[in-house]
Amino acid sequence: MPEWEYRKIDLGDLPREKTDLDFLAKAGDDGWELIAITIHNMAYLNRPISKQRSKQKKSKRELYRTLVTTAPHPFFFQ
């Protein structure tokens, strides 16, 4: 089963000389896939973790996994 890493981009807080599509295209070139854009203009992306990156980022991923399992899902509003 593949492991995933996640990223979010605040599209409303980007430099004025570039558009949000420029940033999303660059993220796509780096292997990121767009999951969703919220009504607050936040883009959520994911990409599979390669075995090499998995070894390098183990501690950050474990911290994130802990945060995700204790926090509510960002797409479910209460």
Residue pairs with C-beta under 8 A, 6 or more apart in sequence:
2 48
2 49
3 48
3 49
3 54
3 61
4 46
4 47
4 48
4 49
5 46
5 47
5 49
5 53
5 57
5 61
5 64
6 44
6 45
6 46
6 64
7 27
7 32
7 44
7 45
7 46
7 47
8 42
8 43
8 44
8 45
9 23
9 24
9 27
9 42
9 43
9 45
10 41
10 42
10 43
11 20
11 23
11 37
11 41
11 42
11 43
12 40
12 41
14 20
14 23
20 41
20 43
24 34
24 43
27 34
27 45
28 34
30 47
31 47
31 48
32 45
32 46
32 47
33 45
33 46
33 47
34 43
34 44
34 45
35 44
35 45
35 46
36 43
36 44
36 75
37 43
37 44
38 44
38 74
38 75
44 74
49 57
49 61
54 61
72 78
